[in-house]
Amino acid sequence: MNTEQSEHIEIGETNFESEVLKSKQPVIVAFSAPWSQPCRIIRSVVDEVATACAGRVKVLRVNVDDHPDLGLWYDIQSIPTLLCFISGKVCVRIVGTASKEAILSKLEPFLPSA
């Protein structure tokens, strides 16, 4: 998968395991819903994070309205929620809106060097 364009990929139950849990590189999954204003705000920020981390991380989206089971499996109680997976395990959870810098500062310790 081309990481530069992965920020626009929406995933669900059918491909979550292959795209996230079995991924060789770190994966950021944004759990959101299209009707949520905070989710709309964080979308552009997540796109900036994807650009800043291009080649080092995949960035994917889950629409919690379309895929409620994934929200339940990962205890998503508020949206937006960003989860960073490394080797199939959640290493970072960010709930609510955040700046690009705040997200990157939480992620950098877990990401491969640029």
N, C-alpha and C positions, 0 to 999 in steps of 0.2 A: 504494500500500500504506500502511496506517495504521502509522506508526512506533511508536506507543505499544503496539501489540500484536505487533510484529514479533519480539520476543524469544522468542516461542513458535513461530516458523516454522522448520521443518526443510526444508532444500533438498538437492538432489542434482545429479547430472550433467546431468539434463534441463533444469533451470532455473537452474543456476549462472551461466551467461553472462548471461541477462537480469536476474537478481536482483542479481548482484554486479559482473560485469565491465562491464556497460553502465549501471550505476546512476549517476544524476546526483549522488547524495549519497554521503558516505562509508559504507562497510559494514564492520561487524565480523562476522567469521565465527568461530564457536567450533567447533573440531574436537574431538569427544568421542565417548564410548561410554557407554551406559547402565549397564554393569557396573562402571565405574571409579569408585572412591570419590573421587579427586581431581576427576573430572568432575562428580560430584554436588555437591561443595563449591563449585566455581567457577560452577555453574549459577545459584545465587542471587546471587552476586556480579555475574555478567554481567547478570542481570535488573536489579540496582541501577544498573549502568552504563547500561543501556538507558533506565531511567527518568530518570537524570541528564542524558542526552543526547537525550531525546525531541525529535523534530522536526529534529535535526541529523544523526542517524546511523541507519542501519538495523542491527539486530542479528539475525543468522541463525545457524542451527546446521547442522552436517554430522555425521551419525552415521558414523564411519569404518568401522564394521562393515558398514553397508549401502552405503556409497559409497567403497570402497577406492581407486578410481582418483583421486578428488579428493585423498585423502591422499598418493598417490604424486606427483601433479602438483605439489603444494605442499610436498613433502619433509617431511611430518609424521612425525616419528620418535618423538614422545612426546605423550601426551594427558594433560590438555587442552592444546591450542595455540590461541591467539587470533591471527587475522590481521586487520589493518585494511587495507582496500583503498580507495584514492583513485584515481578515473579508471581503474579496472581494474588498478592496480598495487599490490603489497603495500608498505606504508610502515612498518608496525609488526608485529613478531612477538613474542608473549609466550608462553613455554612454561612449563607448570606452573601451580600455583595462585598467585594474587596478590590483594591487597586491592583494593577499589573505588578507593581513592585512588591506589594504584600504577598501576592500569590507566589511570585518567583522566590522571595526570601524563604518561604516555607518549603518550596519544592527543591531548591538548589542542592541541599545536602544529599538528596536522593537521586539526582540526575547525573548521568555521565558528563564528563567535561566537554566543553565545546570544542 
